[in-house]
Amino acid sequence: MDLFYLYIFMLAAITGYEVIARVPVILHTPLMSGSNFVHGVVLVGAMVALGHAVTPLEQTIGFVAVLLGAANAAGGYVVTERMLAMFRSDRPTTSAMPDAERVK
């Protein structure tokens, strides 16, 4: 039965790699934003699992899951912000709105 789970994991890894490798550059930022949402759900799941942990081993694994999930979600937002910064223009924009009312 363990071989079955290894097969599923390998199939998911290969499929994920093939799908991501074919994503055009213009779609990368929206997909990162969507994956950040998924990382947030994973983080909540890890916190729920940690809340139900009883033994020290379960608590340790839950803590590591929360730590890694938080790092993954935060890193995803940092990468998304850096990618969006690449598309910002350095030229000043002309607007009918005065500077004091402009939202930054």
KOLPA-987378 format. One line per field, with one value per residue (C-alpha): residue number from 1; residue in three letters; x, y, z. Coordinates in nm, 2 decimals, always signed. Layout:
nr <- c(NUM / ...)
rest <- c(ala / ...)
east <- c(X / ...)
north <- c(Y / ...)
up <- c(Z / ...)
***
This chain:
nr <- c(1 / 2 / 3 / 4 / 5 / 6 / 7 / 8 / 9 / 10 / 11 / 12 / 13 / 14 / 15 / 16 / 17 / 18 / 19 / 20 / 21 / 22 / 23 / 24 / 25 / 26 / 27 / 28 / 29 / 30 / 31 / 32 / 33 / 34 / 35 / 36 / 37 / 38 / 39 / 40 / 41 / 42 / 43 / 44 / 45 / 46 / 47 / 48 / 49 / 50 / 51 / 52 / 53 / 54 / 55 / 56 / 57 / 58 / 59 / 60 / 61 / 62 / 63 / 64 / 65 / 66 / 67 / 68 / 69 / 70 / 71 / 72 / 73 / 74 / 75 / 76 / 77 / 78 / 79 / 80 / 81 / 82 / 83 / 84 / 85 / 86 / 87 / 88 / 89 / 90 / 91 / 92 / 93 / 94 / 95 / 96 / 97 / 98 / 99 / 100 / 101 / 102 / 103 / 104)
rest <- c(met / asp / leu / phe / tyr / leu / tyr / ile / phe / met / leu / ala / ala / ile / thr / gly / tyr / glu / val / ile / ala / arg / val / pro / val / ile / leu / his / thr / pro / leu / met / ser / gly / ser / asn / phe / val / his / gly / val / val / leu / val / gly / ala / met / val / ala / leu / gly / his / ala / val / thr / pro / leu / glu / gln / thr / ile / gly / phe / val / ala / val / leu / leu / gly / ala / ala / asn / ala / ala / gly / gly / tyr / val / val / thr / glu / arg / met / leu / ala / met / phe / arg / ser / asp / arg / pro / thr / thr / ser / ala / met / pro / asp / ala / glu / arg / val / lys)
east <- c(+0.00 / +0.29 / +0.41 / +0.07 / +0.11 / +0.46 / +0.32 / +0.05 / +0.31 / +0.54 / +0.25 / +0.15 / +0.51 / +0.56 / +0.22 / +0.28 / +0.62 / +0.48 / +0.19 / +0.40 / +0.67 / +0.41 / +0.27 / +0.34 / +0.52 / +0.22 / +0.01 / +0.27 / +0.17 / -0.20 / -0.12 / +0.12 / -0.17 / -0.39 / -0.13 / -0.08 / -0.45 / -0.38 / -0.08 / -0.30 / -0.55 / -0.26 / -0.14 / -0.49 / -0.50 / -0.16 / -0.28 / -0.59 / -0.38 / -0.15 / -0.45 / -0.56 / -0.21 / -0.18 / +0.17 / +0.49 / +0.58 / +0.25 / +0.30 / +0.65 / +0.54 / +0.24 / +0.47 / +0.71 / +0.41 / +0.29 / +0.64 / +0.70 / +0.34 / +0.39 / +0.73 / +0.58 / +0.28 / +0.50 / +0.76 / +0.48 / +0.36 / +0.71 / +0.77 / +0.44 / +0.52 / +0.85 / +0.70 / +0.43 / +0.71 / +0.86 / +0.54 / +0.52 / +0.61 / +0.87 / +0.70 / +0.48 / +0.12 / -0.11 / -0.44 / -0.72 / -0.70 / -0.48 / -0.18 / -0.35 / -0.64 / -0.44 / -0.44 / -0.10)
north <- c(+0.00 / +0.24 / +0.19 / +0.32 / +0.65 / +0.69 / +0.64 / +0.90 / +1.14 / +1.09 / +1.13 / +1.46 / +1.59 / +1.51 / +1.65 / +1.97 / +2.02 / +1.98 / +2.22 / +2.49 / +2.46 / +2.55 / +2.86 / +3.18 / +3.45 / +3.69 / +3.44 / +3.37 / +3.65 / +3.57 / +3.20 / +3.30 / +3.49 / +3.19 / +2.96 / +3.20 / +3.14 / +2.77 / +2.82 / +3.01 / +2.72 / +2.47 / +2.69 / +2.69 / +2.31 / +2.28 / +2.50 / +2.29 / +1.97 / +2.12 / +2.21 / +1.85 / +1.71 / +1.50 / +1.34 / +1.53 / +1.38 / +1.51 / +1.85 / +1.87 / +1.77 / +2.01 / +2.30 / +2.23 / +2.22 / +2.55 / +2.70 / +2.58 / +2.67 / +3.03 / +3.06 / +2.93 / +3.17 / +3.47 / +3.38 / +3.36 / +3.71 / +3.85 / +3.69 / +3.82 / +4.17 / +4.16 / +4.04 / +4.31 / +4.57 / +4.46 / +4.58 / +4.92 / +5.23 / +5.48 / +5.76 / +5.99 / +5.95 / +6.24 / +6.24 / +6.48 / +6.39 / +6.62 / +6.46 / +6.49 / +6.27 / +6.01 / +5.66 / +5.50)
up <- c(+0.00 / +0.07 / -0.29 / -0.41 / -0.22 / -0.35 / -0.70 / -0.65 / -0.51 / -0.81 / -1.05 / -0.88 / -0.89 / -1.26 / -1.35 / -1.14 / -1.31 / -1.66 / -1.59 / -1.43 / -1.70 / -1.97 / -1.80 / -2.00 / -1.81 / -1.82 / -1.62 / -1.36 / -1.12 / -1.11 / -1.06 / -0.77 / -0.61 / -0.63 / -0.49 / -0.20 / -0.11 / -0.12 / +0.11 / +0.35 / +0.36 / +0.42 / +0.70 / +0.86 / +0.83 / +1.00 / +1.28 / +1.33 / +1.32 / +1.58 / +1.80 / +1.80 / +1.86 / +2.18 / +2.19 / +2.19 / +1.84 / +1.70 / +1.85 / +1.71 / +1.36 / +1.39 / +1.49 / +1.20 / +0.96 / +1.09 / +1.07 / +0.71 / +0.60 / +0.73 / +0.56 / +0.24 / +0.25 / +0.34 / +0.07 / -0.19 / -0.11 / -0.13 / -0.47 / -0.59 / -0.48 / -0.65 / -0.97 / -0.96 / -0.91 / -1.24 / -1.42 / -1.25 / -1.45 / -1.33 / -1.53 / -1.33 / -1.42 / -1.51 / -1.33 / -1.27 / -0.90 / -0.69 / -0.51 / -0.16 / -0.27 / -0.45 / -0.29 / -0.28)
***
